Amino acid sequence: MTEMIKHGPLVLAIILRRSFRRDGIEFLTPDNFSQQLGYMRRPRGYVIPPHIHNPVKREVHYTKEVLFVRTGRIRVDFYDDDKQYLKSTLLEQGDVILLAYGGHGFEMLEESEIIEVKQGPYTGEADKQRFAPIAPDLIRLER
């Protein structure tokens, strides 16, 4: 299963649940995203020919990140660009999320291992604006 978390027309995140299964290859992101998320399932013996990627100049305006939940359980809180809380959802072991736009925060509901992939180079604190999280009694959990 996949989920698209939206605020109006803006895609905040795409979630690839661990239960998702398809044959072949499927990209879940629009072609214009600077970070692409795809799923591939191929049978034994399938061959992907060796290849290199050509140098292509790209301009990236927003950092997109992909999180792989290796173990644990995590609540993700979504915010708009004005830092206003929107809603929350849960991620579990085996889930993958691409964070595209808006803001986000996390609470580990269990000890969790997460693998993060994002564009570089990393610019330290210039890369993000931190702000106060939503109060626990105002959380709206969707799943």
C-alpha positions in Angstrom: 0.0 0.0 0.0 1.1 3.6 -0.7 -0.2 6.8 0.8 0.2 10.3 -0.4 0.1 12.9 2.4 -1.1 16.2 0.9 -2.0 19.7 2.0 -4.1 21.2 -0.7 -2.3 20.4 -4.0 1.1 20.2 -2.3 2.5 16.7 -1.7 4.1 16.7 1.8 5.1 13.0 1.8 4.8 9.7 0.1 4.7 6.5 2.2 5.5 3.1 0.9 4.1 0.6 3.5 6.0 -2.6 4.1 2.9 -4.5 2.8 3.3 -3.0 -0.7 3.9 -5.6 -3.5 3.9 -5.2 -7.2 5.7 -7.0 -10.1 8.0 -4.9 -12.2 9.1 -1.4 -11.4 7.0 1.5 -10.2 8.0 5.1 -9.4 5.9 6.7 -6.8 7.2 10.3 -7.2 6.3 12.8 -10.0 9.1 13.2 -12.6 9.8 16.8 -11.4 10.8 15.7 -7.8 14.5 16.2 -7.1 14.5 13.0 -5.1 12.9 10.0 -6.8 11.3 7.0 -4.9 10.7 3.8 -6.8 9.9 0.2 -6.0 11.2 -2.8 -7.9 10.4 -6.5 -7.7 12.0 -8.8 -10.2 12.1 -12.5 -10.5 15.2 -14.6 -10.0 17.5 -14.4 -13.0 16.2 -11.0 -14.1 19.1 -8.9 -15.3 19.6 -5.1 -15.1 22.3 -4.4 -17.7 25.4 -2.6 -16.3 25.1 1.2 -16.8 26.5 4.5 -15.8 24.6 7.7 -15.2 25.3 10.7 -17.4 26.2 14.0 -15.8 23.1 16.1 -15.8 23.0 19.5 -14.2 20.2 19.8 -11.7 19.0 22.6 -9.6 17.6 21.7 -6.1 15.6 24.2 -4.2 14.2 22.0 -1.3 15.8 19.2 0.5 13.8 16.0 0.1 14.7 13.0 2.3 13.8 9.3 2.3 13.6 7.4 5.6 13.7 3.7 5.8 12.3 2.4 9.1 14.6 -0.6 9.8 13.1 -1.3 13.3 10.7 0.3 15.6 7.6 2.5 15.5 7.6 6.2 14.8 5.0 9.0 14.8 5.5 11.5 12.1 3.9 15.0 12.6 3.3 17.1 9.4 3.3 20.9 9.3 2.7 23.4 6.5 5.3 25.9 5.3 4.1 28.3 8.0 4.9 25.8 10.7 1.2 25.1 11.4 0.5 21.5 12.5 -1.7 19.5 10.1 -1.8 15.8 11.1 0.2 12.8 12.2 0.7 9.2 11.0 2.5 6.1 12.2 5.5 4.4 10.5 6.5 0.9 11.4 9.3 -1.5 10.7 9.7 -1.9 7.0 7.9 1.3 6.0 9.6 4.0 3.8 8.7 7.6 3.6 9.8 10.3 1.2 9.4 13.8 2.8 8.9 16.3 0.0 7.5 19.6 1.2 6.3 21.3 4.4 7.6 20.6 7.8 7.9 17.4 9.8 8.8 16.2 13.2 9.1 12.7 14.8 8.6 10.9 18.0 10.1 7.4 18.5 7.3 5.3 20.1 9.7 2.4 20.4 13.5 2.2 20.1 13.9 2.7 16.3 16.6 2.4 13.7 16.2 4.7 10.7 18.2 4.9 7.5 18.1 8.4 6.0 18.9 9.4 2.4 18.8 13.0 1.2 20.5 15.3 -1.3 23.8 16.9 -0.5 25.9 18.7 0.2 24.7 19.2 3.7 24.9 22.8 4.8 24.5 22.3 8.6 22.1 24.5 10.4 21.6 26.6 7.3 19.8 23.6 5.9 16.7 23.8 8.2 14.6 25.9 10.5 13.7 24.3 13.8 10.5 25.1 15.7 8.4 23.9 18.6 6.5 20.7 18.2 2.7 20.2 18.5 1.5 19.7 22.0 0.7 16.0 22.7 -3.0 16.7 23.5 -3.5 18.3 20.0 -2.1 15.4 17.9 -4.5 14.2 15.2 -3.4 10.7 14.3 -4.5 9.3 10.9 -3.8 5.8 9.6 
